[in-house]
């Protein structure tokens, strides 16, 4: 959640981004190292949190304060706030919005000249009067300050409220008392300022964010058949004329080309899919699917799986850390792990590359235009040359030369009358001590 407002600040052109964390530093692991971290040793309120970051302020630049639980704020809104603040030369500018239901939010009390007089908190009974509770303009928790005015006012904030906290909006009347103007900059879209205090609010905000992501892709030419049944992460890239069918999730930094057909029931995580590829009823993680390749249904592509152009991974196929050559097919019921496969090869049903000997992994190399018959197991390390074949039911432990047929199975022998003899023996089992 903290990454979203950080990303908005960065996109708005912030020269420095400071995140205020608690003493345990739970946010530190989620930050990318490009922001500065300040620590609020005790949870004494928002004014105290800002004061903890004071040493990071640039005295010659405005200070913008954003709550960490408003992930829908966007860069354009932040730029508008700063521009309004600098244009008016205010000591402070508060971003406000008007809500139909303002419960839980601090109310903005305006002076007769339209500037901000103060903010009344409503977290606990007694914080606000009945008249103040009818105000619908609320504090969003987003401010632009002149650095010097903010620093001076922070020293004078007192915890004169039911909870005994140091509220950041309490700097506003202090700045006014120093004859500096405090302005309000209204945000027209209240959804940008939605805060998250529980899992219900998180779901509400997530739904809005997802709708924005869907709209961005659809306006760029992507067809999302059922947006309500589709999950797409913020960093995903999708080319025009790609169709996303229902019950599909495209996550992480996945990249989809143009003209693809994805889903239904497909999950892609950090996966690259090239133009005009098709993926249905499958799970892909850290994989690459080439142009016009075909995946599914019920395929599992694990990290390092690469399908070259026009390759196919079919029903109940699992591929891991393997390169499947252009036009090659792994149609069904196969496991391909740690293998390199040439172009135009066809692997029969239940082809297995046995890549682990109990101590280490080994690779299998299969050439171009190879045809393995059903139930072929290749015990790595092993190579199969170009244009070679394997016989059905073979366990290949030695290299198969180019153009050869690899046969590795015992010869069949039939025992005539076996069924009748077995029935007779079951009807008259040997007595104890007799040979069976």
ABEGO torsion letter per residue (X at the ends): XAAAAAAAAAAAGBABBBBBBBAAGAAAAABAGABBBBBBABBAEAAAAAAAAAAABBAABBBBBBBAABAABBAAAAAAAAAAAAAAGBABBBBBBBBABABGBBBBBBBAAGBBABBBBAABBGABBAAAAABABBBAGBBBBBAAAAAAAAAABBBBBAAGBBBAAAAAAAAAAAGBBBBBBBBABAAAABBBABAAAAAAAAAAAAAAAAAAAAAAGBBBABAAABBBBAABBBBBGBBBBBGBBBBEABBBBBGBBBOBGBBBBGBBBBBGBBBBGBBBBGBBBBBGBBBOBGBBBBBGBBBBBGBBBBBGBBBBGBBBBBGBBBABGBBBBGBBBBBGBBBBBGBBBBABAGABBBBBBBBBGBBBBBGBBBBOBBBBBBGBBBBBGBBBABBBBBGBBBBBBBBBBBBBGAAAAAAAAAABBBBBGBBX
